[in-house]
Amino acid sequence: SEPLAWPPVSAQAASLLEEAADLLVLHRDFAAAVERCEAGCDSLGPGTGPGPGPESSSEVKCSLCVVGIQALAEMNRWREVLSWVLQYYHVPEHLPPKVLELCILLYSKVREPQVMLEVGSSWLKDQTNKSLPEYSSLLELYLLHVLLPLGRFEEAEELVHSCDVLDSEQQLAFLRTICESRCQWTQREEMHSAAEEQQDAATETVLGALSQKLLTMLTLLRRALRSMSSHFYLLPYKKMLLATFLLYLVVVRLDPASPTSLPFIYKLVQLFRQAWTAVFSPIHRPPIQD
């Protein structure tokens, strides 16, 4: 009997899948690999039913998405992964188990598990997905990498209790894991709170010392300003202003070489002598030369 031939569309998608895998692994051309994956998924269209080839169209589409996810992650475009995948599967419930597993692991690795919170919950609650053989492993993956790291212990317990696919032994194992994770979470919270209290106490101590130093400096500065102001109050302002005015007249209005200017200059010198004597004490008085 002759081997079954691929339909034209499936053959094109399979060829694009092979090219994308070579670009990803051999050539490390991640952008081109994503382009091939997009072209392959577009060629398959919305319908991914079983085909006559060795692999169904749904499997080819899943493989294209897996290669595309890896290429996007290599380009550090992991934020686009979920939206990129959902444009070909439209709703989370229709995601293949392999694609969902890869998305959970990716967003857990980049410490963004909350991205998969609603997607994983919708997928696990779907009745059709509960019949898949990968359901139990994906439930465990969702618990360990999404719910427990986010501290959603009540939601995890409710999910385990409501899951009729798990037997009693599996439920007990999952509940034990949730309990251990809750205890570890509580211990970390207590240690974090104690560290914050110590840090706050140290900060208050440092701020108190700085405040005391600042208060001392301000007190000294106030005393200095008060002493300077009391000293300035004793200055003969009227004589100083009069001397300045006479100096202005001598320099600007009068000619110092003119004989008529000598009386004004003599009075100005006498006035400066009196101001000098009033301002400076005899001990610190600089010498005056005529």
Contacts in CASP RR format, 6 or more apart in sequence:
PFRMAT RR
TARGET T0000
AUTHOR 0000-0000-0000
METHOD contacts of the structure
MODEL  1
SEPLAWPPVSAQAASLLEEAADLLVLHRDFAAAVERCEAGCDSLGPGTGP
GPGPESSSEVKCSLCVVGIQALAEMNRWREVLSWVLQYYHVPEHLPPKVL
ELCILLYSKVREPQVMLEVGSSWLKDQTNKSLPEYSSLLELYLLHVLLPL
GRFEEAEELVHSCDVLDSEQQLAFLRTICESRCQWTQREEMHSAAEEQQD
AATETVLGALSQKLLTMLTLLRRALRSMSSHFYLLPYKKMLLATFLLYLV
VVRLDPASPTSLPFIYKLVQLFRQAWTAVFSPIHRPPIQD
4 52 0 8 1.000
4 53 0 8 1.000
5 11 0 8 1.000
5 52 0 8 1.000
5 53 0 8 1.000
6 14 0 8 1.000
6 52 0 8 1.000
6 53 0 8 1.000
7 51 0 8 1.000
7 52 0 8 1.000
9 43 0 8 1.000
9 44 0 8 1.000
9 57 0 8 1.000
10 44 0 8 1.000
10 51 0 8 1.000
10 53 0 8 1.000
10 57 0 8 1.000
10 60 0 8 1.000
12 40 0 8 1.000
12 43 0 8 1.000
13 40 0 8 1.000
13 41 0 8 1.000
13 43 0 8 1.000
13 44 0 8 1.000
13 57 0 8 1.000
13 60 0 8 1.000
13 61 0 8 1.000
13 64 0 8 1.000
14 55 0 8 1.000
14 60 0 8 1.000
16 36 0 8 1.000
16 37 0 8 1.000
16 39 0 8 1.000
16 40 0 8 1.000
16 43 0 8 1.000
16 64 0 8 1.000
17 36 0 8 1.000
17 37 0 8 1.000
17 40 0 8 1.000
17 60 0 8 1.000
17 63 0 8 1.000
17 64 0 8 1.000
17 67 0 8 1.000
19 36 0 8 1.000
20 33 0 8 1.000
20 34 0 8 1.000
20 36 0 8 1.000
20 37 0 8 1.000
20 64 0 8 1.000
20 67 0 8 1.000
20 68 0 8 1.000
20 71 0 8 1.000
21 33 0 8 1.000
21 67 0 8 1.000
23 29 0 8 1.000
23 30 0 8 1.000
23 32 0 8 1.000
23 33 0 8 1.000
23 36 0 8 1.000
23 71 0 8 1.000
24 30 0 8 1.000
24 33 0 8 1.000
24 67 0 8 1.000
24 68 0 8 1.000
24 70 0 8 1.000
24 71 0 8 1.000
24 74 0 8 1.000
28 74 0 8 1.000
30 71 0 8 1.000
30 72 0 8 1.000
30 74 0 8 1.000
30 75 0 8 1.000
31 71 0 8 1.000
31 75 0 8 1.000
33 67 0 8 1.000
33 68 0 8 1.000
33 71 0 8 1.000
34 68 0 8 1.000
34 71 0 8 1.000
34 72 0 8 1.000
34 75 0 8 1.000
37 64 0 8 1.000
37 65 0 8 1.000
37 67 0 8 1.000
37 68 0 8 1.000
37 71 0 8 1.000
40 61 0 8 1.000
40 64 0 8 1.000
41 61 0 8 1.000
41 64 0 8 1.000
41 65 0 8 1.000
41 88 0 8 1.000
44 57 0 8 1.000
44 60 0 8 1.000
44 61 0 8 1.000
46 90 0 8 1.000
47 57 0 8 1.000
48 56 0 8 1.000
48 57 0 8 1.000
48 58 0 8 1.000
48 61 0 8 1.000
49 56 0 8 1.000
49 57 0 8 1.000
49 58 0 8 1.000
50 56 0 8 1.000
50 57 0 8 1.000
50 58 0 8 1.000
51 57 0 8 1.000
58 96 0 8 1.000
61 88 0 8 1.000
62 96 0 8 1.000
62 98 0 8 1.000
62 99 0 8 1.000
65 85 0 8 1.000
65 88 0 8 1.000
65 96 0 8 1.000
65 99 0 8 1.000
66 98 0 8 1.000
66 99 0 8 1.000
66 102 0 8 1.000
68 84 0 8 1.000
69 81 0 8 1.000
69 84 0 8 1.000
69 85 0 8 1.000
69 99 0 8 1.000
69 102 0 8 1.000
69 103 0 8 1.000
69 106 0 8 1.000
70 102 0 8 1.000
72 78 0 8 1.000
72 80 0 8 1.000
72 81 0 8 1.000
72 84 0 8 1.000
73 81 0 8 1.000
73 106 0 8 1.000
78 106 0 8 1.000
78 107 0 8 1.000
78 110 0 8 1.000
81 103 0 8 1.000
81 106 0 8 1.000
81 107 0 8 1.000
82 103 0 8 1.000
82 107 0 8 1.000
82 115 0 8 1.000
82 116 0 8 1.000
82 119 0 8 1.000
85 95 0 8 1.000
85 99 0 8 1.000
85 103 0 8 1.000
86 92 0 8 1.000
86 95 0 8 1.000
89 95 0 8 1.000
89 96 0 8 1.000
89 99 0 8 1.000
91 122 0 8 1.000
92 100 0 8 1.000
92 118 0 8 1.000
92 119 0 8 1.000
92 120 0 8 1.000
92 122 0 8 1.000
92 123 0 8 1.000
93 122 0 8 1.000
93 123 0 8 1.000
93 126 0 8 1.000
93 128 0 8 1.000
93 129 0 8 1.000
95 103 0 8 1.000
95 119 0 8 1.000
95 123 0 8 1.000
97 129 0 8 1.000
97 132 0 8 1.000
97 134 0 8 1.000
97 135 0 8 1.000
97 138 0 8 1.000
100 119 0 8 1.000
100 120 0 8 1.000
100 123 0 8 1.000
100 138 0 8 1.000
101 134 0 8 1.000
101 137 0 8 1.000
101 138 0 8 1.000
101 141 0 8 1.000
103 116 0 8 1.000
103 119 0 8 1.000
104 113 0 8 1.000
104 116 0 8 1.000
104 120 0 8 1.000
104 138 0 8 1.000
104 141 0 8 1.000
104 142 0 8 1.000
104 145 0 8 1.000
104 146 0 8 1.000
105 141 0 8 1.000
105 145 0 8 1.000
107 113 0 8 1.000
107 115 0 8 1.000
107 116 0 8 1.000
108 116 0 8 1.000
108 145 0 8 1.000
108 146 0 8 1.000
108 149 0 8 1.000
113 145 0 8 1.000
113 146 0 8 1.000
113 149 0 8 1.000
113 150 0 8 1.000
114 146 0 8 1.000
114 150 0 8 1.000
116 142 0 8 1.000
116 146 0 8 1.000
117 146 0 8 1.000
117 147 0 8 1.000
117 150 0 8 1.000
117 152 0 8 1.000
120 142 0 8 1.000
120 146 0 8 1.000
121 142 0 8 1.000
121 159 0 8 1.000
123 129 0 8 1.000
123 138 0 8 1.000
124 130 0 8 1.000
124 135 0 8 1.000
124 138 0 8 1.000
124 139 0 8 1.000
124 142 0 8 1.000
124 159 0 8 1.000
124 163 0 8 1.000
129 135 0 8 1.000
130 163 0 8 1.000
130 164 0 8 1.000
130 165 0 8 1.000
135 165 0 8 1.000
136 165 0 8 1.000
136 166 0 8 1.000
136 170 0 8 1.000
139 159 0 8 1.000
139 163 0 8 1.000
139 165 0 8 1.000
139 166 0 8 1.000
139 174 0 8 1.000
140 174 0 8 1.000
143 156 0 8 1.000
143 159 0 8 1.000
143 160 0 8 1.000
143 174 0 8 1.000
143 177 0 8 1.000
143 178 0 8 1.000
144 177 0 8 1.000
147 153 0 8 1.000
147 155 0 8 1.000
147 156 0 8 1.000
147 159 0 8 1.000
148 156 0 8 1.000
148 177 0 8 1.000
148 178 0 8 1.000
148 181 0 8 1.000
151 181 0 8 1.000
151 182 0 8 1.000
151 185 0 8 1.000
153 178 0 8 1.000
153 181 0 8 1.000
153 182 0 8 1.000
153 185 0 8 1.000
156 174 0 8 1.000
156 178 0 8 1.000
157 175 0 8 1.000
157 178 0 8 1.000
160 166 0 8 1.000
160 171 0 8 1.000
160 174 0 8 1.000
160 175 0 8 1.000
160 178 0 8 1.000
161 171 0 8 1.000
163 171 0 8 1.000
166 174 0 8 1.000
234 278 0 8 1.000
235 278 0 8 1.000
235 279 0 8 1.000
236 274 0 8 1.000
236 275 0 8 1.000
236 278 0 8 1.000
236 279 0 8 1.000
239 271 0 8 1.000
239 274 0 8 1.000
239 275 0 8 1.000
239 278 0 8 1.000
240 275 0 8 1.000
242 271 0 8 1.000
243 268 0 8 1.000
243 271 0 8 1.000
243 272 0 8 1.000
243 275 0 8 1.000
246 264 0 8 1.000
246 267 0 8 1.000
246 268 0 8 1.000
246 271 0 8 1.000
247 268 0 8 1.000
249 264 0 8 1.000
250 256 0 8 1.000
250 261 0 8 1.000
250 264 0 8 1.000
250 265 0 8 1.000
250 268 0 8 1.000
254 260 0 8 1.000
254 261 0 8 1.000
254 264 0 8 1.000
255 261 0 8 1.000
256 265 0 8 1.000
273 288 0 8 1.000
276 285 0 8 1.000
276 288 0 8 1.000
277 285 0 8 1.000
280 286 0 8 1.000
END
